[in-house]
């Protein structure tokens, strides 16, 4: 089983690319690499909340980069 790294900044759906950028930055800083495909979870409904309050959680299964010998 893999660990998962995730990020869910508020904002419009087209801005989800920034969530990926932040997540890859976090993974790099913590010596983590993707261990499978990402997934996006839409946590609220654009018909019920203003666009700036939309939440999309981006997740990746991750594994640690092994130490160099």
C-alpha angles and dihedrals in degrees: 000000000000130000118242131227118201143176130191114181117173121249147084120324094249088063093062089100088075089057089057091049092051092045093051089047091052091047091050092049091051097043094248129143131192112268095190143347123319124245132203121216116199104213100187141019124261087214091060107037134041115266093250090059097052113125124207116176113208114202136185128183104234142193131192121260105245115244116261114256 
